[in-house]
Amino acid sequence: MAKLSMAKFFSLFLLVSVMRSEVGVVKGNKCGLKIWYLDNCVPEDCSQLCDRDFVPGVVAVISDCQASTCFCQYLCQ
């Protein structure tokens, strides 16, 4: 598997997030992004970690897990 630099991966992650919101899968304005570093990121653990930090005004959370990095994108109304 080819390795991506963190900057390239982060750009790709944001592009996919924007594409998802544009096709109607998730609606809302981006209001936060958190990045967590885990020993071994598992999608279910990443999703739970993102949901745990859910704050008022957030209408959706998009989580993505790659290698040892968990990305949490928060969308508000």
C-alpha positions in Angstrom: 0.0 0.0 0.0 1.4 3.4 -1.0 2.0 5.9 1.9 0.3 9.3 1.7 1.8 12.3 3.4 -0.4 13.6 6.2 -1.1 16.8 4.2 -2.2 14.9 1.1 -4.4 12.6 3.1 -5.9 15.5 5.1 -6.7 17.3 1.8 -8.3 14.1 0.4 -10.4 13.6 3.6 -11.7 17.2 3.4 -12.5 16.8 -0.3 -14.5 13.6 0.4 -16.3 15.3 3.2 -17.3 18.2 0.9 -18.4 15.8 -1.8 -20.6 13.9 0.7 -22.3 17.1 1.8 -22.8 18.3 -1.8 -24.6 15.1 -2.8 -26.9 15.3 0.1 -25.6 12.5 2.3 -24.9 15.0 5.1 -26.3 18.6 5.2 -24.8 21.4 7.4 -22.1 23.9 7.7 -18.6 22.7 8.9 -18.2 23.9 12.4 -15.3 21.8 13.7 -12.6 19.3 13.0 -10.8 17.2 15.6 -7.9 14.8 14.9 -7.1 12.0 17.4 -4.0 9.8 17.2 -4.7 6.2 18.3 -2.4 3.2 18.5 -4.5 1.3 16.0 -7.6 3.2 14.7 -10.7 1.0 14.3 -13.7 2.7 12.6 -16.1 1.8 15.4 -13.8 3.2 18.1 -13.2 6.4 16.0 -17.0 6.8 15.5 -17.6 6.5 19.3 -14.7 8.9 20.0 -16.2 11.5 17.7 -19.7 11.0 19.0 -18.5 11.4 22.6 -17.4 15.0 21.8 -20.8 15.9 20.3 -21.7 19.5 21.3 -24.9 21.6 21.1 -25.6 22.9 17.6 -24.0 19.9 15.8 -26.4 18.1 13.5 -24.0 15.5 12.1 -20.6 13.9 12.7 -18.5 12.4 10.0 -15.7 10.1 11.3 -12.9 8.6 9.3 -10.2 6.2 10.4 -6.9 5.9 8.7 -3.9 4.0 10.2 -3.4 5.6 13.6 -5.5 8.7 12.9 -9.1 9.4 13.6 -10.7 12.4 11.9 -13.9 13.9 13.3 -15.7 16.5 11.1 -18.6 18.3 12.9 -21.4 19.9 10.9 -23.8 22.5 12.4 -27.1 24.1 11.1 
